[in-house]
Amino acid sequence: MRAVPKILSAELDGINAECIQVEADINVGLHSFSIVGLADKAVSEAKERVNSALKNSGIRPPTKENRRITINLAPADVKKAGSRFDLPIALAYLLASEQIKIFETKDKIFVGELSLDGSLRPISGCLNIAKLAKKIGVQYLFVPYENKDEAAMLDGITAFGIKNLGELIHHLEGTNLIVPEEKKNITPMRPPTSVSLSEVKGQESAKRALTIAAAGGHNILMSGPPGTGKTMLAQALASILPYPSLEEMIEITEIYSAAGLTAHDQIIQWRPFRSPHHTASLVSIIGGGTIPKPGEISLAHRGVLFLDEMPEFHKDTLEGLRQPLENGRVHIARAKKALIFPARFMLVAAMNPCPCGYFGDTAKECKCTAHEILRYQRKISGPLLDRIDLQLEVPRIPIEELRKKSGDEQEEEQIRKSVLDARKTQEERATQAHVLAHTNSEFSSKQVDEFFSLDPLAESFLKNIIERLFISPRGYYRILKVARTIADIEVSPIIKKEHLAEAFQYRIKEG
């Protein structure tokens, strides 16, 4: 029995990669070039790209002399999409037609789209495929040259950046070896478009709330008249967040790569700040689609999702945020299988107090009726509001405050340091408690009871709050998490009464 060459490649399933075997067989029969294995249109068109790429690389392409050529993408029940199988299909054909020396295929994964001249175009998901290679014990990964840095991010993977098909053939035959890519030192940085907190004039109470939100990874809702700086405050939040760790940069880049948003071998070195328009669809926010892709909540993973004019978003879109806000991930259910996308983000929302925007404003009279105001505010449901830790009013800034110079950058640096120190405290607490959490907001209710300590006065104060006002169990634990963050900022080992009092004032809308 003649051996059939098998080349390893990979398909993306959400953000996870799955191993695919590319098999080639040349047999007697009417001339044809068939690709089987549940391939979509882009994969089926590979035969035309491979044909031209082989010819223009100086290699004999499939002709009538080769008779019947069958390419199988296994397993056959996994849907294959995209053009990343061009390169392994070409190699499988070359092995089957004995135009290349036999080489070891079990320790190599090949991915890449072929141009008609034989050069390789970049593809999406190279980091995800590198993660698969490490998981299944495959050492060598061959990717388009533009994807080389992304593929080399993980330890234990030897990545090769390939410029064209001819170069790869010479390497596999040992005539001209390609130097593997070295793992580069990745330096984290601030988001390219972030606004400095020192640029925000006035709004000291809002800055304090942002500091707490940044330190504990808490969700925040800002309400106030138009033009009071809510959007600027949200953008400034990104400037005081700690730099992402290498592990977080890999997580973020993995999501962006799967979504095809890492142009020119880009590695995401900052915490994302996503700001979708209120007309965005449910799928674009939550994720999914015919070929499931990460939505905005996953693209904001380990960063910020900013919803400006929150009540203007579709109701089903807002309600779709409830589960991800609680679990840090989103389940996309399909007929055949379900996918899970990571979605551990900070929700920052902004809204006007009424349709005209001036309810409660000291400078301009509101023209809305009581019914219109109530109807507008009720667009944000109680269960969603219950998941927002900090709720604050952003008032109009006096003209005298606007005339002052921008804030002190040294003060902003001090805020950034206090946020970083608080996060280090939280990570140490999570490590000692053997809890998989980065911030206080990620602790479960059981873990809060076990690891968050209150002094006697705080215990008495909390009991009085519970007895006098209706606070849901979820709200109770979120108050404790915010109070713990405030205590961390104040470098207090236990939660005190004043920490609880400040945490409670940020949930006054619920009360």
Disulfide bonds with the S-S distance in Angstrom:
none
